[in-house]
């Protein structure tokens, strides 16, 4: 097995996942020579240069961090090339000062964590923001929009813009999400990009990591099987499709997958 894949599996099995290193491990799909320790040091340096740690008041420290990251350092959302895979790579975000909501949120969370700020991710439908605990209150920030403060009403507007429809947001939508979920959502973004580009080698790398993050999700096994078939790794792909059908025999796409699997088995039999 690929050493990078083994390392990723070990990382996501930790009781407390290191979000920054997890994001960098995902970025290694696009950048195989990436040195995680170097990028982690850059996060350390950002936190130190912000000088927010010297401020005793958490709210003032938060506003100082916003000013530092989004005004002085110039981190911003890449609206012009949203689906560039570099937007999903934390090292590229550090290099280019450009990203999408989830990677800019990871950046903000990781720098804020180094400053002692209680930051967590909020996975709204179609958009990702950050929650910061200040006393008994939770302040919501949108790193994609220069760290602007988000009210619940504005959150509804952000979701409507992303999904092109209104959604009734509940308290559950504003609950912090686990780091495992954040990594899975980052991988899902890259999966969509590589799938559309038919870059099956990278699509497989993403699929393999998604299965490691969420091994109980049969649809991820199915998708890994599809990537394997596209790469002509037919036996392994067929095995994944069989696993999917065994676990989800009544799935909405089960009939389609059965037909594909039967044709694949016939093709393999003809080769022998």
N, C-alpha and C positions, 0 to 999 in steps of 0.2 A: 504493500500500500504506500501511496505517496506520503513522505514524511510530513509535508505541510498539512495534509489531511489528518494524519495521526495527531499532530500537535493541536489542530483545531478541535478535534474530538476531546482531547484532554482538557483544553481550556473550557469548553462548554459543559464539561462534567463537574467543574468546580462548584462547590456550594454557593460561593459568591463570585459570579463571573466578573472578570476585569473587562469592563465595557470598552475602554480604549484599546486594549490589546485585541479584544474580539473584533472590533471594527478594523483594526490594522490587518488582522489575519484574513478578513474578507477582502481587503484591498490587495492582498498578495495574489489573488486570482488574476488581477489586471497587472500587477507588478511583482513577478516572482522573486526578484532580487531585493525586495523591500527589507530593510533592517528595522525591526520593530523598536528595538531599544533606542535607536536614533530618533524615531518619531515621538516616542514617549518623552524623551528629553526635551523635545520642542514644546510639548504640552507643559512640561514643568517650567520651561523658560517663559512661556506666555503668562502663566500664573504669577511667576515672580515679578515680571515686568509690569503687570497690571497694578501692583502695589496695593491691591484691594485687601490683602491679608492684614495690612497694618491698620485697617479701619475697624474699630470695635463694634460698630452698629451694623447688623446684617443687612438692613435695608440700604444703607448708604454704600456698603461694600458691593451689594448687588448692582446698584446704579453705576458705581465706578467700573464694575466689570463690563456692563453693557456699553458704557462710553468707550472703554479701552478696546473691546473686541470689534465693535461695529462702526465706531467713528475713527479711532486712531489707527487700528490695524486694518480696517476696511473689509472685514468679512461680510459677504452679502449673498443673497440668493441668485443663482444663475437662471434667470427667466428666459434668456435668449437660447440657451442650449441645455434645456432641462434634462434631456435624456442622454447627455454625454456621460458615459460610464465613470469618467473621472469625478463627477459630482458625488458618486457613491463611495469614493475612496478617500479615507481620512487624510492620508499623506498628500494627495492632490489638493484637498481642501486647504491644508496648511500651506502648500506651495502657491496656489492660485488665488486664495482668498475667496473662492467660489464654491457653492455647494447647493444641495437640495435641503428641504426642511429637516430630514432625519439626520443627515451628517452634520449640519450646522448645529442641531440640537445636541448631538453627541459631543461635538467640540465644546459647546457651552457647558454641558454637564461635567465633562472631564476637567475643564479649567476651573469651573466653580467648585468642584469637589476638592481640588487641591487647595482651595482657599477656605475650606470649611463650610461652604454653603450647602444647604440640604436641597439638592436638585434631583429631579426625576423626570422621566419622559412621559408625555401624554399622547397617546395614539388616537387622535381624532380620526373619524372616517375621511380618508383622502388627504389628511394633513397631519403634521407632527409638530408639537410644541413642547415647551418645558414648563414644569411647575417648580417653584422655589418656595420652600417653607420659611416664612418670616414670622416668628412668634406663633400665634394661633392661626395666622392667615396663610393662604397659598396664593402667591403671585404667579400669573401665567404670562409667559413671554413667547414671542414668535421670532426665533433666530433667523428665519427666512426673510423677515421684514425688519432687519436691523435691530432685533431684540425688543420690538415694541411690546407694550403691555397689552394683553388680550383680555377683554371682558367676555362673559359667557355669550352676550349678544354678538359680539364681533366674531367669536368662535363659530357661531352659526353661519355667519357670512363667509368665513374662510372655507367651511365645509361645503356650503352651497356652490361656491366658486369652483372648488375642486371637483365636485361630483355633478355639477350642472343641475342640481335639484336641492330643495330644502330637506333637511333632516331634523327631526325633533331630538335635540340632544338632551340626555339625562345625566344624572350624577355619575352613572357608570362610565359614561364617555370621558369624564374628567378624572377618572381614577388612574393613578400612576401604573405604568406597565412594567413588567419584569424585564431585566436586561436581556434575558433569553428571547423575549418577544421583540425587543429592539433589533437584535441581530437577525432574527428571522425576517423582519420587515425590510431590513437593509438588503438581505439576500434576495428577497422577492423582487425588489426594484431592479437588481442586476439581472435576475432571471428574465424579466420582461424584456430588458434591453438585448441580452444575448440571444434570446429566443427569436425576437423580431429580426435580428441581424443574421440569424442562422449560424451563429458562432457556437457550434455544438460542443466543442472542447471546453470552452469556458462555461457554457450552459450546464454541462455535466459536472464541472467543478462546483458550481453553485448548488446543483441538485444534491450532490453528495453531502455537502455541508448542511443543507436544509434538513436532510434525513438525520444527521447527527444531532442537530438542535431539537428536532421534533420527531423522534423515532416512532411515535405512536400515530402519526398522520399518514394513512395509506395513500392519499393523493400525492404525497411527495415521493413515495416509492414508485408510483405510476409514472410521474414525471421524470424520475431518474431513468426508468426503463425506456421512455421515449428518447431521451438524449442518447442513451446507449445504442439504441437501434439506429438512430441517425448517424452514429459514428461506426456503424457496421459491427458493433459488439453484440451480435444477435443473440447468442445464448444467454448472456447476462441480462440483456433487455427483456427477453422472453421470461426469464425467471422473475424479474421484477413485476411484469404484468400479471404473471400467475399469482404472485403474492398479493397483489392488489385485488384481484378477482376473488381470491380465497377469503380475504378479510371484508370485502365489500361486494358481495354477489348481487345485491339489489341496487347498486349505485346507478345514478341517472345515466352514466356513460358506460355501464357494464357491457351492454350489448355491443357497442362500438368497439370496446377494447377486446371483447371475445373474438369478434370478426378479425381484427388486426392480429391477434395472437394466433388464431387458426391459420391465417395466411402465412404468418411468419414460421410457424411449425412446419407447414407444407414446404415452404422454401428451404428450410434447414434439412428436411428429410430428402429433398431432391438433390442436395449437395453431397449426401453420403452414398 
